[in-house]
Amino acid sequence: MTVVPPTETQRDDAGRPVPPGSWLGWVSTTDHKRIGLLTAGTSLVLMLFMGVLALLMRGQLAQPEETFLGAQVYDQLFTIHGSGMIYLVMTPFALGLGVYLVPLQIGAPGIALPRLTLLGYWLYTLGSLTVLAGFLTPTGAHADGWFSYPPMADSEHSPGAGTDLWIAGVLLAVTGSILQGWAVLWTILRRRTLGMTMLRLPVFCWAMIATCLMVIGAFPALLAALTLLAVGRADASVFASNVWNIGYQHIFWFYGHPVVYVMFFPYLAAVAEVLAVFSGRRFFGYRGTALSLLVFAALSMSVWGHHMFATGQAANDYYSLTSIALLVPAGVEYFGMLGTILGGRLRLRTPMLFALAFVPQFLIGGLTGIMVGTPVIDYHVTDSYFVVAHLHYVLFAGSAFGLFAAVYFWFPKVTGTLLDEGMGRLHFWLLVIGTNLTFLPMFALGYLGMPRRVVTYAAFDGFGLLNLLAGAGAAFLAAGMTVFVVNVLHTLRRRHLGRARPAGDDPWEAHTLEWATTSPPPRLNFPAGRPLPPVTSFAPLLDLRRREQREGSAV
């Protein structure tokens, strides 16, 4: 058993104590929990903003020949919405979750490289503000998609400061993500408590290892692509040759496909933790799942070319084969989740509802991903609304449901109180209805030939009813997110006024070490003098409870 050192006072660079609740204490903190909360909280605020942009776009497309938004404004909205959700919301929240939870789950008093982790947060925040600052320029924000292919995004076709700010902002934000990924990975490798061997790491920590390896291995490719784009905007001759245009796509998609799994693995692992806890069972197939995450991460670096089938510049057989090979590790992970809940005594609390919905909804996104990774199908649906539907079943119907499972599950650990269960269930059902009503019709729209990134369509195209259904679904999503915001603010206000019922250190009867400390945890994670439970597996608290039950029954 390990006894952690006593708590310490937060101090500034001059060594002076900083009051824990002061704004200076937050902005200069080296406490990984605060940095994780800053990162995740900022990304949730940006999620709400990106959701407003999506509502405006659905309003524009709700009926044929709508003029609610002009083409230029619409292009800016879909570009910033897509860029924001990938660069500024789903990826940073996943890393923020790792920054907060990983040291707690491995029994460490803090994160490795805390100042580097804090720098990563501030680079991410500065980058986010820089991207959004494009709306304040005379020509508006960047409007060439989250991938910004040249020559479409060069200075001739996209003049103005909006694109330049977008490039600078994404460079800053992604650099911040790389720094935080390094810190989380180094923490797992170097700061595990006594008994916490690699094969006793929680599933979430294995997911963060795979995630951080992809962040470190693939994200620099995006920095290289954006640097090339910036040089091309300064020197028009760079993209005069199609070699560099296609080269940019290869470099970009070397980042662009692994980032999908960066936005998937942490949420998958959060769902795995929730399924195990609320099934009352140890996670099924632990070792196979840990191995599959590493195999998945490795394969993710080999499939980027399936985004380029339509260019005629990708080796179709190779990229199709590697894309289909992803089914193997994905299948292992899905069988692990199903094996966990089969035969379990399920408790259908809000985190479990989101976790259960994640499984079939993300499966739709995954299977349609294999479809678009097959050249014959991809040639038909490329740049259509089928791709939009696939992407949103991955990132919203899947990852966002994993995100909310994580929020409802770990909220009592962070704050010491539970979110309202009634509002949580209402939030869940509104999102289930809204998600499928919004994105399922888009598969049909893509099959019927509706291209993505269009500002309007003619009445005789026959797209009106399906787009109207998608617009109605977006209204359900907006209502669900409103309920979520009200739930969080209402709960935090009751906590501030002392009216919230304390959740206790472990309200869920969970399995991992973060639930062995107080809620919220102290500065150095575990109370002074309280020994950590012995780590005998990847579920030490479950082991402890079962051992106590055996000893009690023996007496």
Steps between C-alpha positions, in 0.01 A plus 500: 500500500614853417463804720502823302672814633302773675321763295685812397401861455476639148776760454588749227841523330630725780412239759208694647189300596207546261145478639348182349183672379662805341512554125881512520493160666311362201690662213844417646418164654721194473225277645412256223139490617455872443678486165278209396189691607613813315561299182176300518294801609631719218424228246142462631440874465633482144275199435197714580623770262562248222151364562351844438682512166357158413147619583541795265612267222206263553267800489646598164451147360158430650321582175594545133636828365528653846678837526531517878880496470711618210749265338803678645364492856391137464849398383651669805257326734558146375877557496520630857245244622702211356836644601372584846353160575817316394784734601339688789235274660519122472881467496573747785220358718644150458845623603356708784328187629836324493677787675245488784452125539824323412704607807207407725450162334867402533531625860736789421503827699511704179573506131845490349609828338224712660621833360519352152143376548387849603681649200310254282172631636588864437620427147169321438300793639699759306461293185124474549465876540719555192283272285180672614655846451457445127133593537613851598702562184356692201492189280372270774625169634671222309261335252680210331416207724684348795753344259569817292628344181720713275463666257150570638657638821785695340520878513346542153185299565469578873629851556467673834622451853238241598693211346830624644346518847355153455842357410669673794223400742497133401882488521485634856214278613649182356842578648327531837340159449838346418650638823215364709524164325871479587427579864224240536708226334807578711288492815375150423848375423680656798262579789301182569451409865634185666346190344360683197668299226417566136257207495321643804430835339131589469348472154481880483877528551565252218275708278699811593827324415370420151353850469821676601710285268281613210513863617879490512536300178236656274428855619839640386389412145221756534750761615707421189194521271391835644853636474503396134163674452631817664807500276278443197286798593813715511644356177235409242748294296505229768157368401538563130597133469243230571775301670490730801119510500481120522798496735313729738209255506729209582662692785168629631323163499797334673370710788135502394426132551683432830325804649170311458629241748640770729136616514383142556732302733459711819122502460493127423701441818271725704208290374691182588554626857131594534375169356714302743399702806127506426500131404669408827763303308868517415554621143493200269799427278734751666828382346351457154354852518833650610677328210227595253537869592872487415435309175223747413736792559768344279256423218357852521830630364465290184152578367515872418485443125138379507404867530660553159350225282322756282828679422638198315825554692458229767580128492143372516574135584742580783289767669182297462671196657633696798162668547319168514769364737382753758195276548712251693607717798167681490320168528711403802402823676131458419496140623670622817219748564226248416664232712509741793128575502373150413406328823561814705259660747447824312430827681344739249626830637572790262868411434395145412227621263751706302749211502242250373387737223863553397542135400242466215526861384877498461470162328305674222780751462765229501331274245428788263866594539594160358257570214664830406837329541401273208582666165193379310262650757714804566493605133121520524462678835814715513427866581135415559285521812570131561846604619346771721272238658790259555718767662224612735410146603865464598550833675156575642292183514814325623768714660269771637289234674821363650588854605170543685534156659835621633358832621213343694726224635791713626307819589456387865872431525584849372238692698388275785137502386289321240330656201120486513387157383167615358655770284774256403247252367314774313832613350570142393168437325503836323847421367407148389197629308680806365815314395323236294238738361774739389763270357319186381324686213839623382592147388197506268585853385850388407373194318258721306787726397486806726855640509651617825593866557211638291318809624165412341330266251215510251150380585499246217808326651273327748718570804253719687322252728817328615668834574191614690522185714868571564410855602237371744759265645739790550229670708487193727880513532483868596235425763710216639811716528295772669382248761862393555619858555212568740579179687868591545434861601215404735712233671803727538280778642347264756850383592618860542202575728560185701168343397636212290508155656861375520565213263762335720840379389366209293128531418513245217699218671764546232811299422801732461721703732354847436202384709728415795556867581269781608256676269638738386857375546756704700793684346722190487210270413485277807448608863813507714538185702232301317657193337407410148332161465730226372512484120449139404329548163360770271195524734654538848190637675287215367766257627495670840120482531489134403781418743313677779181313408682166516657586834164619635322184391778287652448670834 
